[in-house]
Amino acid sequence: MGGSKTSLGFLVLLLIVLFSGTSSDAHSLSYNITIDPRPRDGQPWCEVQGEVDQKVFLSYDCGRAKIKYMSPLGEEVKSMNAWEAQTDTLRDIGDLLKEQMTDVTPEKHLDKVGSGPLTLQARMSCWQEDNGLISASWEFGFNGQLCLLFDSESGYWTMVHSKGRWMKEKWENDRAVTEFFKKVSRADCQRWYQDFLLHWEKMLKTTASPTTGPSTMQRMAPDSSYSTWIATGVLAGFVITIIIIACIHYKKRRLCSQEARDRCSVGLRTQSLLGSFCCPAVHLRAKRSDLRNPKSVYQ
């Protein structure tokens, strides 16, 4: 019974680990950057939207250096000393990505649908882990399709769509680009995260939910095959764990059953042995003729 409860508790813990997200108290800071190599008249070639907990608080036009604050948090952070340095960094990100887009202009990189050249999208995020450390990462894609991931801690690139192949081959061999992405996400973004969260949590205490503006940028969606692969892996791990637990239960039951049979067999043999000492196995019955002649009995 105790083993069953232990296994059940382990199963519940596994489900929590597999399907739970980050802590409800955890916050995240993200910047969505869109680079359009051939913008229409009046449209920016570079646009950045800042988000706290996936809620937009500012929109920044890299080319015109114009900022639109879309929430009380945006109005609050613009008075920070580090705000001017942050806008410079965002502009540097836009300039770097625009330079990288020169390799996308040839016809071979045009969108297959025929809607024109691909629009590059990047998302830089940083968040606090349960252990208190702040992690960071990058996502890159074209026209809303997630193509490439970059782990800022390890510097490892992961291609999740074939459109990201040229970016991966180009950037993973470019030390300057890799170091730039690592520095901005691990140093700058983490510092902004700590500064913004002081203002954000202060506002959460004074207001129920700070109002934020709606996002006007296209979200990057992961490739369906990549999502299917992840879901299949999680499901396979869950099924394997269930099978392992079932095998453990089965072996325990067989072991207990074998031990019970062994104890029962030993008990029967002991009882039989004791019975042979306590009760005569053969009863001799003397004949009447023998009783009349005792000598014949003992001869």
Secondary structure as GFF3:
##gff-version 3
##sequence-region A 1 299
A	DSSP	alpha_helix	2	19	.	.	.	ID=ss1
A	DSSP	beta_strand	28	35	.	.	.	ID=ss2
A	DSSP	beta_strand	46	52	.	.	.	ID=ss3
A	DSSP	beta_strand	55	61	.	.	.	ID=ss4
A	DSSP	beta_strand	66	69	.	.	.	ID=ss5
A	DSSP	alpha_helix	72	77	.	.	.	ID=ss6
A	DSSP	alpha_helix	83	100	.	.	.	ID=ss7
A	DSSP	three_ten_helix	101	104	.	.	.	ID=ss8
A	DSSP	three_ten_helix	107	109	.	.	.	ID=ss9
A	DSSP	beta_strand	120	128	.	.	.	ID=ss10
A	DSSP	beta_strand	134	142	.	.	.	ID=ss11
A	DSSP	beta_strand	145	151	.	.	.	ID=ss12
A	DSSP	beta_strand	156	159	.	.	.	ID=ss13
A	DSSP	three_ten_helix	162	164	.	.	.	ID=ss14
A	DSSP	alpha_helix	165	171	.	.	.	ID=ss15
A	DSSP	alpha_helix	175	183	.	.	.	ID=ss16
A	DSSP	pi_helix	184	188	.	.	.	ID=ss17
A	DSSP	alpha_helix	189	206	.	.	.	ID=ss18
A	DSSP	alpha_helix	224	278	.	.	.	ID=ss19
A	DSSP	alpha_helix	288	292	.	.	.	ID=ss20
A	DSSP	alpha_helix	294	298	.	.	.	ID=ss21
###
